[in-house]
Structure formats: C-alpha cells, structure tokens
Amino acid sequence: MCNDPHSHPVPAIIDNSDLQAEHAAHARLSRRSVLSGAVAAAGAAAGAALAGQARAAVGDDLAKYAEPSEPALPPSTMALEKGRAALLVVDPQIDFLSPEGVAWGVVGESVTEHDVVANLARLFAAAKRADMPVIISPHYYYPHDHAWKFEGALEKAMHSIGMFDTPGPLSTDAIPGSGADFMPEYRDYIFDGKTIITSPHKVYGPEQNDATLQLRKLKVDQVILAGMSANLCVESHMREFLEQGFEVAVVKDATAGAKVPEGDGYHAALINFRMMANAVWTSAEAVTRMGALAAG
C-alpha cells in the first residue's frame, strides 16, 4: 500500500515552534514567521520593529548568494553544442516543490526565494524548443527501502515523513497526486513521449540509476543540471557526472535547499557549484544559451 504523504508526522527538524516563543521572536525573528504573516498580526509598534529586523535578515541571506565582486577563480568557457547537450532535472516532485509536499517546511523558503518552480518550467520549455534531450532523475522509496539497517541524517528524516513513498517498483497507480508525483506544471513536458524518466536514485547521486547510461546512449556529454535539492541530490549528481567525464552547468536559481539549524543547504551547495562545475548559470542565461541552439 502507498502511504499518504500528507498523513505522516512531521519530524523534529521541521518543527520550528521554538522560534515562535516570545523571547525567540524578539531576539531572532524567524524568516518563515515574516513570510507567513506573523509579524503583521503583532502589535503595530513591535511589529514594525520586528519586520525591520526580518527584512534585514532576508536581505543578508540573499546578499550571501550573490556572485563575488572580485572572483578569484577563472571564468567558465563552457559553450553548448547541438547534439551534445541535455537538460537533466533531479526530483521535480511535489514533496520538494509544493506547499503540499512533506519537505516544504524546510525547503519552501528557499524554493520561493529563487522562484524555482517557475524557473524549472522555463528550462523545460527552452529545452523542448531546442529539441534537446530532457532527462528526469526521480526519487522514489519503496516499502523495502524502509527496512534499511542504517541511514544518514536526511535519509532518516525523509523516511520518517514518508517522502517519495510509492507502493513498489512495479506499481505506479498510487503515484498521481501523491508527494512522489511530478509537479503539475511539468507534466506536459515530462509526459510528451520524448522525455526520459530514469529509474530512481535512492540516496542522493545517480550511481544507483540509469541516468549516466541514458546520457551515454544519446552521445550526450554536456549536462545542464537543475532540480532538487541543491546540496544533496543536485550536488551529488554534479559530482558523479564530473567524475564520469561530463561537462556540467548547474542552473543556480533552478534549485534550492533546506534551511535548518544545522545550516543553509543552498548556500553550502552554491560554494561547491562555483568551485567544481564547468559553469554556473542563472535560468535566464541557460534559456538564452538553449535558445541559441534552437535558432541554429
């Protein structure tokens, strides 16, 4: 049976009730409280003061994502070539990208900040216009995956909330509308009869699925990489593709990461994208580059 992704208890890492206490609200106002309108409900004088603090906090967050004014690393020379390039999107699924998803409590702020849902749609559309291969590397967990004898911290969290749960490898009947389903915005692109949906990756990287095989069989060696989540599955896919000899461009505003007391996943990934990827583009840059292929 497929577990309803919305019926699972939310783990402790998603519970931010400690930030809602009065002292914490005045000492370090949570960004999520601001976004949810908690400040607007406070008293006028106190609310104005707290809102100012929150705006500064959000501004600081966005500022730390900006490109360095004086970069030390050499610039990218990656140039797309028709027939060599593909768009690969990791985990474009409800549990990551929708307020109805079980992970929204920790990733929703980052998804919203970077306009990830809309930017992914722009990438899909541009790739289709360019007649470029599109590959989806999804994340599914089957009942037997819940019997694993050891797990990392995020694996424990995902399993405890039923993230990406499906009935089994040979049954897809329960996927539509569940947290494991693809976002409705992308269904026409994904189910157009051309997009490749690989077997699922199980932890973070593509080592356990056929993404690399599919790319090789298409004679693709340039990957435009996007999806969820930044410092986990996307970064792991980037690292493996680089090790396998692919040229990889990460689209930095078509991914996002969890924000938890342990750290900001997006910021952690962005540093490694800059240091390791062959290119780091915005979605606008990626669309322009794919458009040049379409025009050519």
C-alpha positions as CSV (number, residue, x, y, z in Angstrom):
1,M,0.0,0.0,0.0
2,C,1.2,3.5,-0.7
3,N,1.3,5.7,2.3
4,D,-0.4,9.1,2.1
5,P,2.5,11.6,2.2
6,H,0.3,14.1,4.0
7,S,-0.6,11.7,6.8
8,H,2.9,11.2,8.2
9,P,4.0,13.1,11.4
10,V,6.4,15.9,10.7
11,P,9.8,15.2,12.3
12,A,11.5,17.4,14.8
13,I,13.7,19.2,12.3
14,I,10.6,20.7,10.6
15,D,9.1,21.8,13.9
16,N,10.1,25.5,14.4
17,S,7.9,26.1,17.4
18,D,10.9,27.0,19.5
19,L,11.3,30.1,17.2
20,Q,7.7,31.1,17.9
21,A,8.3,31.6,21.6
22,E,8.1,35.3,22.6
23,H,11.8,35.6,23.6
24,A,13.0,34.0,20.4
25,A,10.6,36.1,18.3
26,H,12.2,39.3,19.7
27,A,15.7,38.0,19.8
28,R,16.0,36.3,16.4
29,L,12.8,36.6,14.4
30,S,12.5,33.6,12.0
31,R,12.3,34.4,8.3
32,R,9.5,32.0,8.0
33,S,7.4,33.9,10.6
34,V,7.8,37.0,8.5
35,L,6.8,35.2,5.3
36,S,3.7,33.7,6.9
37,G,2.4,37.0,8.2
38,A,3.1,36.5,11.9
39,V,4.6,40.0,12.1
40,A,1.6,41.6,10.5
41,A,-0.5,40.1,13.3
42,A,1.7,41.6,16.1
43,G,1.2,45.0,17.6
44,A,1.9,47.9,15.3
45,A,5.0,49.3,17.1
46,A,6.5,45.9,17.9
47,G,5.6,44.5,14.5
48,A,7.3,47.3,12.7
49,A,10.5,46.9,14.6
50,L,10.5,43.1,14.2
51,A,9.7,43.4,10.5
52,G,12.7,45.6,10.0
53,Q,14.9,43.0,11.6
54,A,13.4,40.3,9.4
55,R,13.9,42.3,6.2
56,A,17.5,42.8,7.2
57,A,17.9,39.0,7.8
58,V,16.3,38.1,4.5
59,G,18.4,40.7,2.7
60,D,21.6,39.3,4.4
61,D,20.6,35.8,3.1
62,L,20.1,36.9,-0.5
63,A,23.3,39.0,-0.3
64,K,25.4,36.0,0.6
65,Y,24.2,34.2,-2.5
66,A,25.4,37.0,-4.8
67,E,28.3,36.4,-7.1
68,P,31.6,37.7,-5.7
69,S,32.5,41.2,-6.9
70,E,36.2,40.1,-7.3
71,P,36.2,36.4,-8.1
72,A,39.4,34.5,-7.7
73,L,38.5,31.5,-9.8
74,P,38.8,31.6,-13.6
75,P,35.6,32.2,-15.6
76,S,33.7,29.4,-17.4
77,T,34.3,28.7,-21.0
78,M,31.5,26.2,-21.4
79,A,29.6,26.6,-24.7
80,L,26.6,24.4,-25.6
81,E,26.8,22.4,-28.8
82,K,23.8,21.0,-30.5
83,G,23.6,17.2,-30.3
84,R,26.0,17.2,-27.3
85,A,23.8,18.8,-24.6
86,A,20.8,17.6,-22.5
87,L,18.8,19.1,-19.7
88,L,18.7,16.8,-16.6
89,V,16.3,17.7,-13.8
90,V,16.5,16.0,-10.4
91,D,13.5,15.3,-8.3
92,P,10.9,17.8,-9.8
93,Q,8.4,16.3,-7.4
94,I,5.6,17.5,-5.2
95,D,7.3,16.6,-1.9
96,F,10.1,19.1,-2.7
97,L,8.4,21.8,-4.7
98,S,4.9,22.3,-3.5
99,P,3.4,23.7,-0.3
100,E,1.5,20.4,-0.1
101,G,4.8,18.4,0.0
102,V,6.2,17.0,3.2
103,A,9.5,18.8,2.9
104,W,8.1,22.2,2.3
105,G,8.6,23.3,6.0
106,V,12.4,23.2,5.5
107,V,12.8,23.9,1.7
108,G,9.8,26.1,0.9
109,E,11.5,29.4,1.9
110,S,14.5,28.7,-0.4
111,V,12.3,27.4,-3.3
112,T,10.3,30.6,-3.0
113,E,13.3,32.9,-2.8
114,H,14.8,31.6,-6.0
115,D,11.5,31.2,-7.9
116,V,12.5,27.6,-8.5
117,V,9.1,26.2,-9.7
118,A,8.8,28.9,-12.5
119,N,12.5,28.7,-13.4
120,L,12.3,24.9,-13.9
121,A,9.3,25.4,-16.2
122,R,11.3,27.9,-18.2
123,L,14.1,25.4,-18.6
124,F,11.8,22.6,-19.7
125,A,10.2,24.9,-22.3
126,A,13.5,26.1,-23.6
127,A,14.9,22.6,-23.9
128,K,11.8,21.4,-25.8
129,R,12.1,24.4,-28.2
130,A,15.7,23.5,-28.8
131,D,14.8,19.8,-29.4
132,M,17.2,19.0,-26.7
133,P,17.0,15.7,-24.7
134,V,15.4,16.0,-21.4
135,I,16.1,13.5,-18.6
136,I,14.4,13.2,-15.2
137,S,16.2,11.6,-12.4
138,P,13.4,11.0,-9.8
139,H,13.5,9.9,-6.2
140,Y,11.2,7.0,-5.0
141,Y,11.1,4.9,-1.9
142,Y,9.5,1.5,-1.8
143,P,8.4,-0.4,1.2
144,H,11.5,-2.5,1.3
145,D,13.6,0.7,1.5
146,H,12.2,1.4,4.9
147,A,13.9,-1.8,6.2
148,W,17.4,-0.4,5.7
149,K,19.5,-1.1,8.8
150,F,21.4,2.2,8.8
151,E,20.8,5.7,7.4
152,G,22.2,9.1,7.2
153,A,20.5,12.0,9.0
154,L,18.5,13.2,6.0
155,E,17.6,9.6,5.0
156,K,16.1,9.1,8.4
157,A,14.2,12.3,8.1
158,M,12.8,11.5,4.6
159,H,11.8,8.0,5.6
160,S,10.1,9.2,8.8
161,I,7.8,11.6,6.9
162,G,7.1,9.2,4.0
163,M,8.9,11.4,1.5
164,F,8.6,10.0,-2.1
165,D,6.9,6.9,-0.9
166,T,5.4,4.6,-3.6
167,P,3.9,1.1,-3.4
168,G,6.7,-0.6,-5.2
169,P,8.9,-0.7,-8.3
170,L,6.2,-2.4,-10.4
171,S,3.2,-0.3,-9.3
172,T,2.6,3.4,-10.3
173,D,-1.2,3.6,-9.6
174,A,-0.8,5.4,-6.3
175,I,1.7,8.0,-7.6
176,P,-0.6,10.5,-9.3
177,G,-1.4,13.3,-6.9
178,S,0.9,12.0,-4.1
179,G,4.1,13.6,-2.9
180,A,6.1,11.4,-5.2
181,D,4.3,12.7,-8.3
182,F,5.8,15.3,-10.6
183,M,4.7,18.9,-10.2
184,P,1.6,19.5,-12.3
185,E,3.3,22.4,-14.1
186,Y,5.8,20.0,-15.7
187,R,3.6,17.1,-16.6
188,D,3.1,18.1,-20.3
189,Y,6.8,18.4,-20.7
190,I,7.6,15.1,-18.9
191,F,4.9,13.0,-20.5
192,D,5.3,14.2,-24.1
193,G,6.6,10.8,-25.2
194,K,10.2,12.1,-25.6
195,T,11.4,12.9,-22.1
196,I,13.4,10.1,-20.4
197,I,12.5,9.2,-16.9
198,T,15.3,7.1,-15.4
199,S,15.0,4.6,-12.7
200,P,15.0,6.2,-9.2
201,H,18.1,7.3,-7.4
202,K,18.0,6.0,-3.8
203,V,20.2,8.3,-1.7
204,Y,21.5,11.4,-3.4
205,G,23.5,10.6,-6.5
206,P,22.8,8.8,-9.8
207,E,25.1,5.9,-9.1
208,Q,22.1,3.6,-8.5
209,N,20.0,4.6,-11.5
210,D,20.5,4.6,-15.3
211,A,21.0,8.4,-15.8
212,T,24.6,8.1,-16.9
213,L,23.7,5.2,-19.2
214,Q,20.9,7.2,-20.9
215,L,23.2,10.1,-21.4
216,R,25.9,7.9,-22.9
217,K,23.5,6.2,-25.2
218,L,22.4,9.6,-26.5
219,K,26.1,10.6,-27.1
220,V,25.5,13.5,-24.7
221,D,28.5,14.8,-22.8
222,Q,27.1,18.3,-21.8
223,V,24.6,18.3,-18.9
224,I,22.5,21.3,-17.9
225,L,21.7,20.4,-14.3
226,A,18.8,21.6,-12.2
227,G,16.2,20.4,-9.7
228,M,16.1,19.5,-6.0
229,S,17.8,19.7,-3.7
230,A,20.9,21.8,-4.0
231,N,23.4,20.4,-1.6
232,L,22.0,16.9,-1.7
233,C,20.8,15.3,-4.9
234,V,21.8,18.1,-7.3
235,E,25.3,18.4,-5.9
236,S,25.7,14.6,-5.8
237,H,24.6,14.3,-9.5
238,M,27.0,17.1,-10.4
239,R,29.9,15.3,-8.7
240,E,29.2,12.0,-10.3
241,F,28.8,13.4,-13.8
242,L,32.0,15.4,-13.4
243,E,33.8,12.2,-12.4
244,Q,32.3,10.4,-15.4
245,G,33.7,13.0,-17.8
246,F,30.7,15.1,-18.5
247,E,30.7,18.9,-18.8
248,V,28.2,20.2,-16.3
249,A,26.5,23.5,-16.0
250,V,24.4,24.0,-12.8
251,V,21.4,26.4,-13.0
252,K,21.7,28.1,-9.7
253,D,18.2,29.6,-9.5
254,A,16.5,26.3,-10.6
255,T,17.5,24.6,-7.3
256,A,17.0,25.3,-3.6
257,G,18.0,23.8,-0.3
258,A,16.8,23.2,3.2
259,K,17.2,25.8,5.9
260,V,17.7,24.1,9.3
261,P,19.6,25.0,12.5
262,E,22.5,22.9,11.1
263,G,22.9,25.2,8.1
264,D,21.6,26.6,4.8
265,G,21.8,23.8,2.2
266,Y,21.6,26.2,-0.7
267,H,24.5,28.3,0.4
268,A,26.6,25.3,1.0
269,A,25.9,23.9,-2.5
270,L,26.4,27.3,-4.2
271,I,30.0,27.4,-2.9
272,N,30.7,23.9,-4.3
273,F,28.9,24.7,-7.6
274,R,31.3,27.6,-8.2
275,M,34.3,25.6,-7.3
276,M,33.5,22.4,-9.2
277,A,31.0,22.8,-12.0
278,N,32.1,23.7,-15.5
279,A,29.6,26.6,-15.4
280,V,27.1,28.1,-13.1
281,W,24.2,29.9,-14.9
282,T,21.0,31.6,-14.0
283,S,17.9,30.2,-15.6
284,A,17.8,33.3,-17.9
285,E,21.4,32.5,-19.1
286,A,20.5,28.9,-19.6
287,V,17.4,29.7,-21.6
288,T,19.3,32.2,-23.8
289,R,22.0,29.6,-24.5
290,M,19.4,26.9,-25.3
291,G,17.6,29.4,-27.5
292,A,20.8,29.9,-29.5
293,L,20.9,26.2,-30.2
294,A,17.2,26.3,-31.3
295,A,18.0,29.2,-33.6
296,G,21.0,27.4,-35.0
